[in-house]
Amino acid sequence: MRIAAFLSGFCALAVSAHAGPKAACDYSASTAGVSCLVMVDGKVVHETYRDAGDADKAWGLASGTKSFSGVAAAAAVQDGLFKLDDKVSDILAAWKGDARKDITIRQLLSLTSGIKTPAPGWGTLKIDFAEAVALPLEHAPGTHYAYGQAPFQIFAALMERKLNGEKYQTYLQRRYLGALGIKLEMRQPIFGGDPSWGGGASLSARDWAKFGEFVRRGGKWNGQQLVDPAALAECFKGSSVHGGYGLTWWLKPPKGAAVPLSGTTENATDFYRGGADALPVSQVWMAAGAGKQRMVILPERNMVVVRQSGRMLLGERSGFSDVEFLRLLLAP
């Protein structure tokens, strides 16, 4: 009888432990989700695929692509290529003699550079490195948040200048993605030109979760410290202009922090209008893209979760809520 009672209690605990992930993934599926995966302590505890979804199918990450650059910046700091508070003009000589000369790499990646940044939209998906580098200053550096593709194209151009001929994508693969066994697929522009580091990558749910787990572990993989954890931790500090955006990552903002509702912030309106305050965790690190593509890291729970939708417009109009998804995931 005691053994039966123990087994019954153990099974109940196991079911309870997975109830939140299943409920969150069921909710994702009901709001146009095609892939949903929950990982705890590096192990997949629940995954769901529906319609065209498949465990090995790569889906467009849209702006979820941006977060690869934050990790690349941390790797570059470790490699001695630059410091985050170095001036971009120290690398891009075209900026030295004009109003952009004092913009830092940190401001570029926190989207507070002041550069004139076209708003997100189909017309701004294609912007070459040179076009982005040529954009003028619109606001004093560090005073205004502006979301868009251009800063990530500028960062890619900056990286390629420092890498002396090595392509930015090659650096990512060499520096950390290769060790994770991930091959980042970049959508090639229809009419040629540079790939979009603001929104052109594709990955399967499993590989995106693997990247998230690497970040959750502080840049460590298979016992090897690939990226300096102190440099990586800079990605998860909001700015005074936007407390819910770090260096290429969306964050749960501290109460009372400035959170301008512009750009992709609108995709998570309930999250940034106080909804996140009710979640039972203090830290949320999120890579987010159009169509409600999400990869979320919850450090306090040792958890990584991915949800992907199919057609971008369908995902945007699906009614998916980040707060509801995370509420279900974290329910006791």
C-alpha positions in Angstrom: 0.0 0.0 0.0 2.8 2.4 0.9 4.6 1.7 -2.4 1.3 2.2 -4.3 0.7 5.5 -2.5 4.3 6.6 -3.2 4.0 5.8 -6.9 0.6 7.6 -7.1 2.1 10.7 -5.5 5.2 10.6 -7.8 3.0 10.3 -10.9 0.9 13.2 -9.7 4.0 15.3 -9.2 5.2 14.4 -12.7 1.9 15.2 -14.3 1.8 18.5 -12.4 5.3 19.4 -13.5 4.3 19.0 -17.2 0.8 20.5 -16.9 2.0 24.1 -17.4 4.1 23.3 -20.5 1.2 21.3 -22.0 -1.3 24.1 -21.3 1.0 26.7 -22.8 1.6 24.7 -25.9 -2.2 23.9 -26.2 -2.8 27.7 -26.0 -0.1 28.3 -28.6 -1.7 25.8 -31.0 -5.1 27.5 -30.5 -3.6 30.8 -31.6 -2.0 29.7 -34.9 1.1 28.1 -33.4 2.7 25.3 -35.4 5.6 24.5 -33.1 5.9 24.6 -29.3 8.8 23.2 -27.2 9.6 23.5 -23.5 13.0 22.7 -22.1 13.9 22.5 -18.4 17.5 22.0 -17.2 18.5 21.3 -20.8 15.9 18.5 -21.3 12.8 18.7 -23.5 9.8 18.1 -21.2 7.1 18.9 -23.8 6.9 19.6 -27.5 3.9 19.9 -29.8 3.7 20.2 -33.6 0.6 20.8 -35.7 -0.4 21.5 -39.2 2.8 22.1 -41.2 4.9 22.0 -38.0 7.6 19.4 -37.7 10.5 18.8 -35.2 13.1 19.4 -37.8 11.4 22.0 -40.0 13.0 25.4 -40.0 10.7 28.4 -39.7 11.4 32.1 -40.2 12.4 33.8 -37.0 11.7 37.3 -38.3 13.1 39.7 -35.7 14.0 36.8 -33.5 17.1 36.9 -35.7 18.3 40.0 -33.9 19.3 38.3 -30.7 22.1 36.4 -32.4 23.9 39.7 -32.8 23.8 40.4 -29.0 25.6 37.1 -28.4 28.0 37.9 -31.2 28.8 41.2 -29.6 29.6 39.4 -26.3 31.9 37.0 -28.2 33.6 39.9 -30.0 34.2 41.7 -26.6 35.8 38.5 -25.4 37.9 38.3 -28.6 39.2 41.8 -28.0 37.6 43.2 -31.2 36.0 46.1 -29.2 34.3 47.1 -26.0 30.6 47.8 -25.9 31.1 51.5 -25.0 33.6 52.0 -27.8 32.5 54.4 -30.5 31.2 53.0 -33.7 33.2 55.7 -35.5 36.4 54.0 -34.3 35.6 51.2 -36.7 33.4 52.9 -39.4 35.5 55.8 -40.5 32.6 57.3 -42.4 31.1 58.4 -39.1 34.2 60.1 -37.7 33.7 63.5 -39.1 29.9 64.0 -38.6 27.2 64.1 -36.0 27.2 60.3 -35.6 30.8 60.2 -34.3 29.9 59.7 -30.6 27.4 56.8 -31.0 28.6 53.7 -29.1 28.2 50.0 -29.9 26.0 49.6 -26.8 23.7 52.4 -28.1 23.6 50.8 -31.5 22.5 47.4 -30.1 20.1 48.8 -27.5 18.4 50.8 -30.4 19.1 54.1 -28.7 21.8 55.3 -31.2 19.6 58.1 -32.5 20.2 57.0 -36.1 17.2 57.7 -38.4 15.6 54.2 -38.4 12.9 53.2 -40.8 9.9 51.7 -38.9 9.4 47.9 -39.2 7.4 46.8 -42.3 7.7 44.9 -45.5 9.3 47.9 -47.2 12.2 48.0 -44.7 13.1 44.3 -44.7 15.7 44.8 -47.4 18.5 47.2 -46.5 22.1 46.7 -47.5 24.9 47.4 -45.1 26.1 50.4 -47.0 22.6 51.9 -47.1 22.2 51.4 -43.3 25.7 52.9 -42.6 24.7 56.0 -44.6 21.6 56.8 -42.5 21.9 60.2 -40.8 21.5 61.1 -37.1 18.0 62.0 -36.1 18.2 62.2 -32.2 21.0 62.8 -29.8 22.7 59.4 -29.0 21.2 57.6 -26.0 18.0 59.8 -25.8 15.6 58.0 -28.1 14.5 54.4 -28.8 13.8 53.4 -32.4 13.1 49.9 -33.5 14.0 48.6 -36.9 16.4 46.6 -39.1 19.0 49.3 -39.8 21.0 49.1 -36.6 21.6 45.4 -37.1 22.8 45.9 -40.6 25.2 48.6 -39.3 26.4 46.2 -36.6 27.0 43.5 -39.3 29.0 46.0 -41.4 31.0 47.0 -38.3 31.8 43.3 -37.6 32.9 42.6 -41.1 35.2 45.6 -40.9 36.8 44.2 -37.8 37.0 40.7 -39.1 39.2 41.7 -42.0 37.4 39.8 -44.7 35.6 37.1 -42.7 31.9 37.2 -43.2 29.7 38.0 -40.2 27.7 34.7 -40.6 31.0 32.7 -40.8 32.1 34.3 -37.5 28.8 33.3 -35.9 29.2 29.7 -37.0 32.9 29.6 -36.1 32.5 31.4 -32.8 29.5 29.6 -31.2 26.8 28.2 -33.5 29.0 25.4 -34.9 29.8 24.1 -31.4 26.1 23.9 -30.7 25.5 21.9 -33.9 23.3 24.7 -35.3 23.4 25.9 -38.9 21.7 29.2 -39.2 19.8 29.5 -42.4 19.7 33.0 -43.8 17.1 34.0 -46.3 18.9 35.3 -49.4 17.5 38.6 -50.7 15.5 38.1 -53.9 17.4 40.8 -55.7 20.8 40.2 -54.2 22.6 42.2 -51.6 23.3 41.7 -48.0 21.4 39.3 -45.8 19.0 40.8 -43.2 20.4 40.5 -39.7 17.3 42.2 -38.4 14.9 39.4 -39.6 16.3 37.0 -42.2 17.1 33.8 -40.2 15.3 30.5 -40.0 15.7 27.7 -37.4 13.7 24.6 -36.2 12.2 24.9 -32.8 14.7 22.4 -31.4 17.7 24.4 -32.7 16.3 27.7 -31.5 15.8 26.1 -28.0 19.3 24.8 -28.1 20.6 28.4 -28.7 18.4 29.6 -25.8 19.8 26.9 -23.5 23.4 28.0 -24.4 22.5 31.6 -23.5 20.7 30.4 -20.3 23.9 28.6 -19.3 25.9 31.9 -19.6 27.6 31.0 -22.9 28.8 27.5 -21.8 28.3 24.4 -23.8 29.5 20.8 -23.2 31.8 22.1 -20.4 33.4 24.7 -22.6 33.0 28.4 -21.9 32.5 29.7 -25.5 31.4 33.2 -24.6 32.4 35.2 -21.6 29.4 35.3 -19.1 30.1 38.8 -17.9 30.0 40.1 -21.5 26.9 38.1 -22.2 25.1 39.5 -19.1 25.3 43.0 -20.6 22.6 41.8 -23.1 20.0 41.6 -20.3 20.3 45.1 -19.0 17.7 47.6 -20.2 18.5 51.2 -21.0 17.2 54.3 -19.3 15.2 55.0 -22.5 13.6 51.5 -22.7 13.8 49.4 -19.6 12.3 46.4 -21.4 14.9 46.1 -24.1 18.6 45.2 -23.6 21.2 44.5 -26.2 19.0 42.8 -28.9 16.8 41.0 -26.2 13.4 41.9 -24.9 13.2 41.9 -21.1 10.7 42.0 -18.3 11.1 45.7 -17.3 11.5 46.8 -13.7 8.3 48.4 -12.3 8.2 52.0 -13.2 10.8 51.7 -16.0 10.4 53.7 -19.2 8.9 51.4 -21.9 8.0 53.3 -25.1 5.2 51.4 -26.9 6.8 51.6 -30.4 8.0 49.1 -32.9 7.8 45.4 -31.9 6.9 46.4 -28.4 3.4 46.6 -29.8 3.5 42.9 -30.5 3.6 42.3 -26.7 1.4 45.1 -25.6 -0.1 43.3 -22.6 3.4 42.3 -21.5 4.6 45.9 -21.6 1.5 47.5 -20.1 2.0 45.9 -16.8 0.9 42.3 -17.6 4.4 41.0 -17.0 4.3 42.3 -13.4 1.9 39.5 -12.5 4.2 36.7 -13.6 5.9 34.8 -10.8 9.4 35.4 -12.1 11.6 38.5 -12.0 13.5 37.8 -15.2 12.2 37.2 -18.7 14.6 37.2 -21.7 12.9 37.0 -25.0 13.8 36.9 -28.7 10.7 38.0 -30.5 9.6 38.2 -34.2 6.7 39.1 -36.3 4.0 36.4 -36.5 4.5 36.0 -32.7 7.7 34.0 -33.1 9.1 33.6 -29.6 12.0 32.1 -27.8 11.8 32.9 -24.1 14.4 32.2 -21.4 13.3 32.0 -17.8 16.6 31.8 -15.8 14.9 31.4 -12.4 13.1 28.3 -13.7 16.1 26.9 -15.7 13.6 27.0 -18.6 13.7 27.7 -22.3 10.5 27.8 -24.4 10.0 28.2 -28.1 6.7 28.9 -30.0 6.5 29.4 -33.7 3.6 30.3 -36.0 3.2 29.7 -39.7 2.1 32.5 -41.9 3.3 35.8 -40.4 0.1 37.8 -40.9 -2.0 34.9 -39.5 0.2 34.8 -36.4 -0.1 38.6 -35.9 -3.9 38.4 -36.0 -4.2 35.2 -34.0 -4.8 36.9 -30.6 -1.7 35.3 -29.1 -0.7 37.0 -25.8 2.8 36.7 -24.3 1.4 37.2 -20.8 -1.3 34.5 -21.2 1.2 32.0 -22.7 3.7 32.6 -19.8 1.0 32.5 -17.2 -0.1 29.1 -18.3 3.5 27.9 -18.6 4.3 29.0 -15.1 1.0 28.0 -13.4 1.6 25.9 -10.2 
